[in-house]
Amino acid sequence: MSQPQIDIYTKFGCGYCARAKRLLDEKNASYHEHDITMGGPSRDEMMKRAPMARTVPQIFIGDVHVGGSDDLAALEQSGKLDELLSA
């Protein structure tokens, strides 16, 4: 069974972004990182997918908008991250 696509929108030097990527790496989850440090099309894409998002990272697993680093950590804490990654 393959894992759903994971997209993570980040900015250079963001500690929360590094923490979220570290957790995904620990789960051996491959992800597509979109650096929006300088704005551009990736930032526009993020804003279309999560119009109320004003911070990074913004994480999407499949069609699910997880939210930020704290939201990803909460999923892990509750035991629901593995379920989402295997959906």
NUNU-663857 format. One record per residue: chain; x, y, z of N, C-alpha, C, O, CB in turn. Coordinates in Angstrom, 2 decimals. Each point is the difference from the previous one (the first is absolute). Glycine has a CB too. Example, Ala and Ser with C-alpha at 12.3 -4.5 7.8 and 13.67 -1.06 7.14 Angstrom:
BEGIN
pt cadena: A | nx: 13.19 | ny: -5.69 | nz: 7.80 | cax: -0.89 | cay: 1.19 | caz: 0.00 | cx: 0.90 | cy: 1.20 | cz: 0.00 | ox: 1.04 | oy: -0.02 | oz: 0.66 | cbx: -2.93 | cby: -1.15 | cbz: 0.59
pt cadena: A | nx: 1.54 | ny: 2.22 | nz: -1.97 | cax: 0.82 | cay: 1.19 | caz: 0.06 | cx: -0.77 | cy: 1.09 | cz: 0.73 | ox: 0.51 | oy: 1.11 | oz: 0.17 | cbx: 0.67 | cby: -1.74 | cbz: -2.32
END
This chain:
BEGIN
pt cadena: A | nx: 0.84 | ny: -1.18 | nz: 0.00 | cax: -0.84 | cay: 1.18 | caz: 0.00 | cx: 0.89 | cy: 1.24 | cz: 0.00 | ox: 0.94 | oy: 0.10 | oz: 0.79 | cbx: -2.79 | cby: -1.34 | cbz: 0.43
pt cadena: A | nx: 1.57 | ny: 2.18 | nz: -2.10 | cax: 0.83 | cay: 1.19 | caz: -0.07 | cx: -0.56 | cy: 1.10 | cz: 0.89 | ox: -1.19 | oy: 0.06 | oz: 0.28 | cbx: 1.86 | cby: -0.66 | cbz: -2.62
pt cadena: A | nx: 0.23 | ny: 1.46 | nz: 2.78 | cax: -0.42 | cay: 1.09 | caz: 0.86 | cx: -0.56 | cy: 1.13 | cz: -0.85 | ox: 0.37 | oy: 0.14 | oz: -1.17 | cbx: 1.38 | cby: -0.76 | cbz: 2.90
pt cadena: A | nx: -2.64 | ny: 1.42 | nz: -1.18 | cax: -0.53 | cay: 1.14 | caz: -0.73 | cx: 1.09 | cy: 1.05 | cz: -0.22 | ox: 1.00 | oy: 0.03 | oz: 0.72 | cbx: -3.30 | cby: -0.46 | cbz: 0.24
pt cadena: A | nx: 2.10 | ny: 1.28 | nz: -1.94 | cax: 0.96 | cay: 1.08 | caz: -0.24 | cx: -0.01 | cy: 0.96 | cz: 1.18 | ox: -1.05 | oy: 0.37 | oz: 0.52 | cbx: 0.73 | cby: -0.59 | cbz: -3.01
pt cadena: A | nx: 1.52 | ny: 0.62 | nz: 2.90 | cax: 0.15 | cay: 0.97 | caz: 1.09 | cx: 0.65 | cy: 1.24 | cz: -0.57 | ox: 1.06 | oy: -0.07 | oz: -0.63 | cbx: -0.87 | cby: -1.77 | cbz: 2.38
pt cadena: A | nx: -0.82 | ny: 2.99 | nz: -1.54 | cax: 0.56 | cay: 1.28 | caz: -0.39 | cx: 0.22 | cy: 0.82 | cz: 1.25 | ox: -0.87 | oy: 0.08 | oz: 0.87 | cbx: -0.29 | cby: -0.15 | cbz: -3.12
pt cadena: A | nx: 2.34 | ny: 0.69 | nz: 2.34 | cax: 0.30 | cay: 0.87 | caz: 1.14 | cx: 0.57 | cy: 1.31 | cz: -0.54 | ox: 0.99 | oy: 0.01 | oz: -0.73 | cbx: -0.57 | cby: -2.01 | cbz: 2.27
pt cadena: A | nx: -1.07 | ny: 3.07 | nz: -1.17 | cax: 0.40 | cay: 1.34 | caz: -0.42 | cx: 0.86 | cy: 0.59 | cz: 1.12 | ox: -0.44 | oy: 0.05 | oz: 1.15 | cbx: -1.67 | cby: 0.28 | cbz: -2.59
pt cadena: A | nx: 3.32 | ny: 0.12 | nz: 1.10 | cax: 0.98 | cay: 0.43 | caz: 0.99 | cx: 0.64 | cy: 1.33 | cz: -0.40 | ox: -0.18 | oy: 0.49 | oz: -1.11 | cbx: 0.61 | cby: -2.89 | cbz: 1.68
pt cadena: A | nx: 0.31 | ny: 2.95 | nz: 0.39 | cax: 0.84 | cay: 1.17 | caz: -0.25 | cx: 1.39 | cy: -0.28 | cz: 0.57 | ox: 0.15 | oy: -0.75 | oz: 0.96 | cbx: -2.15 | cby: 2.33 | cbz: -0.90
pt cadena: A | nx: 3.00 | ny: -0.96 | nz: -0.66 | cax: 1.39 | cay: -0.15 | caz: 0.44 | cx: 0.13 | cy: 0.44 | cz: 1.46 | ox: -0.52 | oy: 1.04 | oz: 0.40 | cbx: 1.34 | cby: -0.66 | cbz: -2.76
pt cadena: A | nx: -0.11 | ny: -1.19 | nz: 3.14 | cax: 0.29 | cay: 0.34 | caz: 1.39 | cx: -1.15 | cy: -0.21 | cz: 0.97 | ox: 0.10 | oy: 0.42 | oz: 1.16 | cbx: 1.46 | cby: 1.18 | cbz: -2.07
pt cadena: A | nx: -2.63 | ny: -2.22 | nz: 0.50 | cax: -1.16 | cay: -0.21 | caz: 0.85 | cx: 0.19 | cy: -1.24 | cz: 0.88 | ox: 0.07 | oy: -1.12 | oz: -0.50 | cbx: -1.54 | cby: 2.21 | cbz: -1.24
pt cadena: A | nx: 1.57 | ny: -0.88 | nz: 3.04 | cax: 0.18 | cay: -1.10 | caz: 0.93 | cx: -1.19 | cy: -0.95 | cz: 0.05 | ox: 0.18 | oy: -1.21 | oz: 0.13 | cbx: 1.28 | cby: 2.70 | cbz: 1.20
pt cadena: A | nx: -2.67 | ny: -0.95 | nz: -1.44 | cax: -1.20 | cay: -0.84 | caz: -0.02 | cx: -0.02 | cy: -0.89 | cz: -1.23 | ox: -0.43 | oy: -1.15 | oz: 0.05 | cbx: -0.81 | cby: 2.90 | cbz: 1.23
pt cadena: A | nx: 1.72 | ny: -1.19 | nz: -2.41 | cax: 0.07 | cay: -0.78 | caz: -1.23 | cx: 0.98 | cy: -1.16 | cz: 0.17 | ox: -0.29 | oy: -1.14 | oz: -0.39 | cbx: -0.26 | cby: 3.19 | cbz: -0.97
pt cadena: A | nx: 1.70 | ny: -1.75 | nz: 1.96 | cax: 1.01 | cay: -1.05 | caz: 0.23 | cx: -0.55 | cy: -1.09 | cz: 0.91 | ox: 0.24 | oy: -1.18 | oz: -0.23 | cbx: 1.59 | cby: 2.88 | cbz: -0.06
pt cadena: A | nx: -2.58 | ny: -1.30 | nz: 1.32 | cax: -0.57 | cay: -0.97 | caz: 0.93 | cx: -1.02 | cy: -0.91 | cz: -0.70 | ox: -0.02 | oy: -1.21 | oz: 0.22 | cbx: 0.37 | cby: 2.85 | cbz: 1.67
pt cadena: A | nx: -1.19 | ny: -1.05 | nz: -2.75 | cax: -1.00 | cay: -0.79 | caz: -0.72 | cx: 0.68 | cy: -0.97 | cz: -0.97 | ox: -0.40 | oy: -1.16 | oz: -0.10 | cbx: -1.25 | cby: 3.05 | cbz: 0.30
pt cadena: A | nx: 2.67 | ny: -1.41 | nz: -0.91 | cax: 0.71 | cay: -0.87 | caz: -0.95 | cx: 0.72 | cy: -1.12 | cz: 0.75 | ox: 0.04 | oy: -1.13 | oz: -0.48 | cbx: 0.24 | cby: 3.06 | cbz: -1.10
pt cadena: A | nx: 0.28 | ny: -1.63 | nz: 2.76 | cax: 0.68 | cay: -1.02 | caz: 0.79 | cx: -0.98 | cy: -1.11 | cz: 0.40 | ox: 0.35 | oy: -1.18 | oz: -0.06 | cbx: 1.27 | cby: 2.92 | cbz: 0.92
pt cadena: A | nx: -2.83 | ny: -1.37 | nz: -0.44 | cax: -0.99 | cay: -1.00 | caz: 0.38 | cx: -0.39 | cy: -0.86 | cz: -1.22 | ox: -0.11 | oy: -1.22 | oz: 0.12 | cbx: -0.76 | cby: 2.76 | cbz: 1.69
pt cadena: A | nx: 0.67 | ny: -0.91 | nz: -2.95 | cax: -0.33 | cay: -0.76 | caz: -1.21 | cx: 1.16 | cy: -0.92 | cz: -0.39 | ox: -0.21 | oy: -1.13 | oz: -0.42 | cbx: -1.29 | cby: 3.01 | cbz: -0.36
pt cadena: A | nx: 2.74 | ny: -1.38 | nz: 0.93 | cax: 1.18 | cay: -0.84 | caz: -0.29 | cx: 0.05 | cy: -1.20 | cz: 0.94 | ox: 0.32 | oy: -1.10 | oz: -0.43 | cbx: 0.93 | cby: 3.13 | cbz: -0.39
pt cadena: A | nx: -1.56 | ny: -1.81 | nz: 2.11 | cax: -0.01 | cay: -1.10 | caz: 0.96 | cx: -1.04 | cy: -1.05 | cz: -0.37 | ox: 0.16 | oy: -1.18 | oz: 0.31 | cbx: 0.61 | cby: 2.75 | cbz: 1.46
pt cadena: A | nx: -1.83 | ny: -1.14 | nz: -2.43 | cax: -1.06 | cay: -0.93 | caz: -0.45 | cx: 0.33 | cy: -0.61 | cz: -1.36 | ox: -0.80 | oy: -0.77 | oz: -0.54 | cbx: -0.87 | cby: 2.11 | cbz: 1.83
pt cadena: A | nx: 2.84 | ny: -1.00 | nz: -1.83 | cax: 0.39 | cay: -0.45 | caz: -1.35 | cx: -1.04 | cy: 0.38 | cz: -1.04 | ox: -0.25 | oy: -0.73 | oz: -0.96 | cbx: 1.49 | cby: -1.17 | cbz: 1.98
pt cadena: A | nx: -1.85 | ny: 3.07 | nz: -0.82 | cax: -1.02 | cay: 0.50 | caz: -0.92 | cx: 0.66 | cy: 0.94 | cz: -1.00 | ox: 0.62 | oy: 0.99 | oz: 0.39 | cbx: -2.44 | cby: -1.21 | cbz: 1.38
pt cadena: A | nx: 1.68 | ny: -0.09 | nz: -3.04 | cax: 0.56 | cay: 0.90 | caz: -1.01 | cx: -0.98 | cy: 1.15 | cz: -0.21 | ox: -1.21 | oy: -0.18 | oz: 0.06 | cbx: 2.49 | cby: -1.72 | cbz: -1.19
pt cadena: A | nx: -0.74 | ny: 3.07 | nz: 0.88 | cax: -0.84 | cay: 1.18 | caz: -0.16 | cx: 0.59 | cy: 0.92 | cz: -1.06 | ox: 1.18 | oy: -0.07 | oz: -0.32 | cbx: -1.92 | cby: -0.10 | cbz: 2.72
pt cadena: A | nx: -0.12 | ny: 1.02 | nz: -2.93 | cax: 0.41 | cay: 1.03 | caz: -0.94 | cx: 0.07 | cy: 1.31 | cz: 0.78 | ox: -1.00 | oy: 0.47 | oz: 0.54 | cbx: -0.07 | cby: -1.68 | cbz: -2.54
pt cadena: A | nx: 2.26 | ny: 1.79 | nz: 2.05 | cax: 0.17 | cay: 1.27 | caz: 0.70 | cx: -0.12 | cy: 1.15 | cz: -0.99 | ox: 0.62 | oy: -0.01 | oz: -1.06 | cbx: 0.87 | cby: -1.10 | cbz: 2.79
pt cadena: A | nx: -2.28 | ny: 2.09 | nz: -1.36 | cax: -0.20 | cay: 1.19 | caz: -0.82 | cx: 0.50 | cy: 1.20 | cz: 0.80 | ox: -0.62 | oy: 0.41 | oz: 0.98 | cbx: -1.39 | cby: -1.44 | cbz: -2.18
pt cadena: A | nx: 3.15 | ny: 1.59 | nz: 0.78 | cax: 0.59 | cay: 1.15 | caz: 0.70 | cx: -0.68 | cy: 1.28 | cz: -0.46 | ox: 0.07 | oy: 0.36 | oz: -1.17 | cbx: 2.16 | cby: -1.57 | cbz: 1.38
pt cadena: A | nx: -2.89 | ny: 1.89 | nz: 0.72 | cax: -0.72 | cay: 1.23 | caz: -0.35 | cx: 0.70 | cy: 1.23 | cz: 0.58 | ox: -0.62 | oy: 1.05 | oz: 0.15 | cbx: -1.53 | cby: -2.35 | cbz: -0.23
pt cadena: A | nx: 3.44 | ny: 1.18 | nz: 0.39 | cax: 0.75 | cay: 1.11 | caz: 0.59 | cx: -0.12 | cy: 1.26 | cz: -0.82 | ox: -0.19 | oy: 1.09 | oz: 0.55 | cbx: 1.77 | cby: -2.73 | cbz: 0.42
pt cadena: A | nx: -1.48 | ny: 1.52 | nz: -2.27 | cax: -0.04 | cay: 1.16 | caz: -0.89 | cx: -1.36 | cy: 0.17 | cz: -0.66 | ox: -0.13 | oy: 0.72 | oz: -0.99 | cbx: 2.57 | cby: -1.00 | cbz: 0.59
pt cadena: A | nx: -3.46 | ny: -0.38 | nz: 0.94 | cax: -1.34 | cay: 0.10 | caz: -0.59 | cx: -0.10 | cy: -0.86 | cz: -1.24 | ox: 0.46 | oy: -1.14 | oz: -0.01 | cbx: -0.69 | cby: 3.47 | cbz: 0.90
pt cadena: A | nx: -0.36 | ny: -1.79 | nz: -1.93 | cax: -0.09 | cay: -0.70 | caz: -1.28 | cx: -1.17 | cy: -0.96 | cz: -0.11 | ox: -0.91 | oy: 0.02 | oz: 0.83 | cbx: 3.33 | cby: 0.20 | cbz: -0.96
pt cadena: A | nx: -2.37 | ny: -1.06 | nz: -0.90 | cax: -1.12 | cay: -0.90 | caz: -0.29 | cx: -0.31 | cy: -0.99 | cz: 1.12 | ox: -1.16 | oy: -0.34 | oz: 0.22 | cbx: 1.75 | cby: 0.58 | cbz: -2.60
pt cadena: A | nx: 0.44 | ny: -0.70 | nz: 3.08 | cax: -0.25 | cay: -0.96 | caz: 1.09 | cx: -0.79 | cy: 0.65 | cz: 1.13 | ox: -0.87 | oy: -0.63 | oz: 0.60 | cbx: 2.98 | cby: -0.58 | cbz: -1.19
pt cadena: A | nx: -1.81 | ny: 2.48 | nz: 0.88 | cax: -0.76 | cay: 0.72 | caz: 1.04 | cx: -1.44 | cy: 0.19 | cz: -0.45 | ox: -0.93 | oy: -0.18 | oz: 0.79 | cbx: 3.02 | cby: 1.37 | cbz: -0.04
pt cadena: A | nx: -2.27 | ny: -0.83 | nz: -2.01 | cax: -1.36 | cay: 0.16 | caz: -0.54 | cx: -0.78 | cy: -1.31 | cz: 0.10 | ox: -1.18 | oy: -0.02 | oz: 0.34 | cbx: 2.01 | cby: 1.81 | cbz: -1.90
pt cadena: A | nx: -0.14 | ny: -2.90 | nz: 1.24 | cax: -0.63 | cay: -1.33 | caz: 0.08 | cx: -0.41 | cy: -0.31 | cz: 1.44 | ox: -1.10 | oy: -0.50 | oz: 0.25 | cbx: 2.49 | cby: -0.27 | cbz: -2.21
pt cadena: A | nx: -0.49 | ny: 1.07 | nz: 2.92 | cax: -0.31 | cay: -0.24 | caz: 1.41 | cx: -1.23 | cy: 0.79 | cz: 0.41 | ox: -0.88 | oy: -0.51 | oz: 0.69 | cbx: 3.32 | cby: 0.09 | cbz: -0.21
pt cadena: A | nx: -2.50 | ny: 1.69 | nz: -0.90 | cax: -1.12 | cay: 0.86 | caz: 0.39 | cx: -1.32 | cy: -0.48 | cz: -0.62 | ox: -1.06 | oy: 0.20 | oz: 0.60 | cbx: 2.66 | cby: 1.72 | cbz: -0.40
pt cadena: A | nx: -1.54 | ny: -2.53 | nz: -1.36 | cax: -1.22 | cay: -0.57 | caz: -0.60 | cx: -0.45 | cy: -1.23 | cz: 0.79 | ox: -1.20 | oy: -0.22 | oz: 0.20 | cbx: 1.90 | cby: 1.07 | cbz: -2.47
pt cadena: A | nx: 0.26 | ny: -1.64 | nz: 2.70 | cax: -0.33 | cay: -1.23 | caz: 0.72 | cx: -0.41 | cy: 0.27 | cz: 1.44 | ox: -0.83 | oy: -0.73 | oz: 0.56 | cbx: 2.41 | cby: -0.48 | cbz: -2.02
pt cadena: A | nx: -1.01 | ny: 2.26 | nz: 2.06 | cax: -0.30 | cay: 0.34 | caz: 1.40 | cx: -0.12 | cy: 1.53 | cz: 0.10 | ox: 0.92 | oy: 0.67 | oz: 0.44 | cbx: 0.32 | cby: -2.75 | cbz: 0.45
pt cadena: A | nx: -2.38 | ny: 2.61 | nz: -1.31 | cax: -0.16 | cay: 1.46 | caz: -0.09 | cx: 0.24 | cy: 0.75 | cz: 1.31 | ox: 0.40 | oy: 1.17 | oz: -0.04 | cbx: -2.01 | cby: -1.61 | cbz: -1.75
pt cadena: A | nx: 1.38 | ny: -0.17 | nz: 2.93 | cax: 0.17 | cay: 0.69 | caz: 1.27 | cx: 1.41 | cy: -0.16 | cz: 0.58 | ox: 0.30 | oy: 0.55 | oz: 1.06 | cbx: -2.72 | cby: -0.90 | cbz: -0.64
pt cadena: A | nx: 3.27 | ny: -0.39 | nz: -1.10 | cax: 1.35 | cay: -0.28 | caz: 0.49 | cx: 0.87 | cy: 1.26 | cz: -0.10 | ox: 0.06 | oy: 0.64 | oz: -1.04 | cbx: -0.29 | cby: -3.06 | cbz: 0.36
pt cadena: A | nx: 0.88 | ny: 2.74 | nz: 1.78 | cax: 0.90 | cay: 1.16 | caz: 0.03 | cx: 1.38 | cy: -0.36 | cz: 0.51 | ox: 0.89 | oy: 0.84 | oz: 0.04 | cbx: -2.86 | cby: 0.62 | cbz: 0.31
pt cadena: A | nx: 2.15 | ny: -2.71 | nz: 0.05 | cax: 1.27 | cay: -0.45 | caz: 0.54 | cx: 0.48 | cy: -1.24 | cz: -0.73 | ox: -0.77 | oy: -0.64 | oz: -0.73 | cbx: 0.17 | cby: 1.61 | cbz: 2.97
pt cadena: A | nx: 1.86 | ny: -1.30 | nz: -2.05 | cax: 0.54 | cay: -1.24 | caz: -0.52 | cx: 0.55 | cy: -0.80 | cz: 1.18 | ox: 0.36 | oy: 0.57 | oz: 1.02 | cbx: 0.20 | cby: 0.49 | cbz: -3.28
pt cadena: A | nx: -0.51 | ny: -2.36 | nz: 2.12 | cax: -0.35 | cay: -0.74 | caz: -1.20 | cx: -1.52 | cy: -0.17 | cz: -0.13 | ox: -0.75 | oy: 0.12 | oz: 0.97 | cbx: 2.94 | cby: -1.31 | cbz: -0.83
pt cadena: A | nx: -2.60 | ny: 0.91 | nz: -1.34 | cax: -1.35 | cay: -0.47 | caz: -0.26 | cx: 0.16 | cy: -1.38 | cz: -0.61 | ox: 0.71 | oy: -0.17 | oz: -0.99 | cbx: -1.69 | cby: 2.55 | cbz: 0.66
pt cadena: A | nx: 0.31 | ny: -3.35 | nz: 0.92 | cax: 0.20 | cay: -1.40 | caz: -0.37 | cx: -1.30 | cy: -0.59 | cz: -0.50 | ox: -1.06 | oy: 0.17 | oz: 0.59 | cbx: 2.90 | cby: -0.39 | cbz: 1.11
pt cadena: A | nx: -1.72 | ny: -0.48 | nz: -2.83 | cax: -1.13 | cay: -0.70 | caz: -0.60 | cx: 0.39 | cy: -1.46 | cz: -0.18 | ox: 1.06 | oy: -0.30 | oz: -0.56 | cbx: -1.87 | cby: 2.41 | cbz: -0.62
pt cadena: A | nx: -0.04 | ny: -3.00 | nz: 1.65 | cax: 0.20 | cay: -1.44 | caz: -0.20 | cx: -1.19 | cy: -0.47 | cz: -0.82 | ox: -1.12 | oy: -0.05 | oz: 0.50 | cbx: 2.45 | cby: -0.27 | cbz: 1.69
pt cadena: A | nx: -1.06 | ny: -0.03 | nz: -3.44 | cax: -1.10 | cay: -0.30 | caz: -0.92 | cx: -0.87 | cy: 1.23 | cz: -0.13 | ox: 0.50 | oy: 1.09 | oz: -0.27 | cbx: -0.47 | cby: -3.54 | cbz: 0.90
pt cadena: A | nx: -1.32 | ny: 2.30 | nz: -0.44 | cax: -0.94 | cay: 1.11 | caz: -0.09 | cx: -0.22 | cy: 0.69 | cz: 1.35 | ox: -0.78 | oy: 0.94 | oz: 0.08 | cbx: -0.32 | cby: -2.11 | cbz: -1.97
pt cadena: A | nx: 1.78 | ny: 0.72 | nz: 2.92 | cax: -0.20 | cay: 0.52 | caz: 1.35 | cx: 0.98 | cy: 1.13 | cz: 0.29 | ox: 1.21 | oy: -0.17 | oz: -0.11 | cbx: -2.03 | cby: -2.08 | cbz: 0.86
pt cadena: A | nx: 0.27 | ny: 3.42 | nz: -0.37 | cax: 0.85 | cay: 1.10 | caz: 0.45 | cx: 0.26 | cy: -0.22 | cz: 1.49 | ox: -0.88 | oy: 0.23 | oz: 0.83 | cbx: -0.05 | cby: 1.41 | cbz: -2.59
pt cadena: A | nx: 2.13 | ny: -2.09 | nz: 2.08 | cax: 0.37 | cay: -0.28 | caz: 1.38 | cx: 0.14 | cy: 1.29 | cz: 0.79 | ox: -0.43 | oy: 0.09 | oz: 1.15 | cbx: 1.60 | cby: -2.19 | cbz: -1.88
pt cadena: A | nx: -0.56 | ny: 3.10 | nz: 0.12 | cax: 0.28 | cay: 1.26 | caz: 0.67 | cx: 1.49 | cy: 0.16 | cz: 0.17 | ox: 0.76 | oy: -0.27 | oz: -0.94 | cbx: -2.96 | cby: 0.18 | cbz: 2.14
pt cadena: A | nx: 2.65 | ny: 0.52 | nz: -0.03 | cax: 1.40 | cay: 0.27 | caz: 0.25 | cx: 0.71 | cy: -1.09 | cz: 0.77 | ox: -0.50 | oy: -1.11 | oz: 0.15 | cbx: -0.07 | cby: 3.47 | cbz: -0.19
pt cadena: A | nx: 1.75 | ny: -2.01 | nz: 0.52 | cax: 0.85 | cay: -0.94 | caz: 0.72 | cx: -0.66 | cy: -0.52 | cz: 1.27 | ox: 0.06 | oy: -1.20 | oz: 0.29 | cbx: 1.92 | cby: 2.37 | cbz: -1.22
pt cadena: A | nx: -2.61 | ny: -0.28 | nz: 1.69 | cax: -0.67 | cay: -0.42 | caz: 1.23 | cx: -1.15 | cy: -0.95 | cz: -0.30 | ox: -0.24 | oy: -0.95 | oz: 0.75 | cbx: 0.88 | cby: 3.11 | cbz: 0.33
pt cadena: A | nx: -1.35 | ny: -1.92 | nz: -2.17 | cax: -1.11 | cay: -0.87 | caz: -0.39 | cx: 0.52 | cy: -1.39 | cz: -0.39 | ox: -0.60 | oy: -1.01 | oz: 0.34 | cbx: -0.71 | cby: 3.02 | cbz: -1.12
pt cadena: A | nx: 2.44 | ny: -2.04 | nz: 0.06 | cax: 0.60 | cay: -1.27 | caz: -0.39 | cx: 0.45 | cy: -0.77 | cz: 1.25 | ox: -0.21 | oy: -1.21 | oz: 0.10 | cbx: 0.96 | cby: 2.21 | cbz: -2.30
pt cadena: A | nx: -0.13 | ny: -0.29 | nz: 3.15 | cax: 0.45 | cay: -0.63 | caz: 1.25 | cx: -1.19 | cy: -0.53 | cz: 0.80 | ox: 0.10 | oy: -1.06 | oz: 0.62 | cbx: 1.89 | cby: 2.59 | cbz: -0.57
pt cadena: A | nx: -3.10 | ny: -0.80 | nz: -0.06 | cax: -1.19 | cay: -0.45 | caz: 0.72 | cx: -0.56 | cy: -1.28 | cz: -0.62 | ox: -0.45 | oy: -0.89 | oz: 0.72 | cbx: -0.07 | cby: 3.27 | cbz: -0.10
pt cadena: A | nx: 0.56 | ny: -2.47 | nz: -1.95 | cax: -0.43 | cay: -1.23 | caz: -0.66 | cx: 0.88 | cy: -1.18 | cz: 0.43 | ox: -0.50 | oy: -1.09 | oz: 0.26 | cbx: -0.34 | cby: 2.43 | cbz: -2.22
pt cadena: A | nx: 2.14 | ny: -1.10 | nz: 2.04 | cax: 0.92 | cay: -1.05 | caz: 0.43 | cx: -0.29 | cy: -0.41 | cz: 1.44 | ox: -0.05 | oy: -1.19 | oz: 0.32 | cbx: 1.80 | cby: 2.08 | cbz: -1.90
pt cadena: A | nx: -1.94 | ny: 0.10 | nz: 2.44 | cax: -0.27 | cay: -0.25 | caz: 1.42 | cx: -1.27 | cy: -0.83 | cz: 0.18 | ox: -0.06 | oy: -0.87 | oz: 0.87 | cbx: 1.20 | cby: 3.03 | cbz: -0.28
pt cadena: A | nx: -2.15 | ny: -1.89 | nz: -1.41 | cax: -1.27 | cay: -0.70 | caz: 0.13 | cx: 0.00 | cy: -1.37 | cz: -0.70 | ox: -0.96 | oy: -0.77 | oz: 0.12 | cbx: -0.16 | cby: 2.99 | cbz: 0.01
pt cadena: A | nx: 2.19 | ny: -2.52 | nz: -0.85 | cax: 0.08 | cay: -1.26 | caz: -0.72 | cx: -0.69 | cy: 0.00 | cz: -1.34 | ox: -0.13 | oy: -1.05 | oz: -0.63 | cbx: 0.25 | cby: -0.03 | cbz: 2.81
pt cadena: A | nx: -0.57 | ny: 2.25 | nz: -2.64 | cax: -0.75 | cay: 0.07 | caz: -1.25 | cx: 0.86 | cy: 0.29 | cz: -1.22 | ox: -0.47 | oy: -0.13 | oz: -1.13 | cbx: -1.45 | cby: 0.89 | cbz: 2.46
pt cadena: A | nx: 3.18 | ny: -0.37 | nz: -1.12 | cax: 0.86 | cay: 0.32 | caz: -1.15 | cx: 0.27 | cy: -1.23 | cz: -0.84 | ox: -0.08 | oy: 0.07 | oz: -1.23 | cbx: 1.12 | cby: 1.76 | cbz: 2.55
pt cadena: A | nx: -0.71 | ny: -2.96 | nz: -0.69 | cax: 0.27 | cay: -1.22 | caz: -0.76 | cx: -1.20 | cy: -0.39 | cz: -0.84 | ox: 0.15 | oy: -0.43 | oz: -1.15 | cbx: 1.42 | cby: -0.31 | cbz: 2.93
pt cadena: A | nx: -2.75 | ny: 0.88 | nz: -1.22 | cax: -1.24 | cay: -0.32 | caz: -0.73 | cx: -0.14 | cy: 0.89 | cz: -1.22 | ox: -0.36 | oy: -0.48 | oz: -1.07 | cbx: -0.73 | cby: -0.25 | cbz: 3.21
pt cadena: A | nx: 1.36 | ny: 2.01 | nz: -1.98 | cax: -0.11 | cay: 0.95 | caz: -1.10 | cx: 1.04 | cy: -0.29 | cz: -1.08 | ox: -0.28 | oy: 0.12 | oz: -1.19 | cbx: -0.62 | cby: 1.60 | cbz: 2.79
pt cadena: A | nx: 2.10 | ny: -2.09 | nz: -1.18 | cax: 1.07 | cay: -0.29 | caz: -0.94 | cx: -0.24 | cy: -1.28 | cz: -0.79 | ox: 0.56 | oy: -0.17 | oz: -1.08 | cbx: 0.98 | cby: 1.36 | cbz: 2.59
pt cadena: A | nx: -2.35 | ny: -2.08 | nz: -0.99 | cax: -0.25 | cay: -1.26 | caz: -0.70 | cx: -1.34 | cy: -0.02 | cz: -0.72 | ox: -0.39 | oy: -1.02 | oz: -0.57 | cbx: 1.78 | cby: -0.11 | cbz: 2.27
pt cadena: A | nx: -2.09 | ny: 2.25 | nz: -1.69 | cax: -1.33 | cay: 0.07 | caz: -0.64 | cx: 0.11 | cy: -0.08 | cz: -1.51 | ox: -1.02 | oy: 0.04 | oz: -0.69 | cbx: 0.19 | cby: 1.32 | cbz: 2.59
END
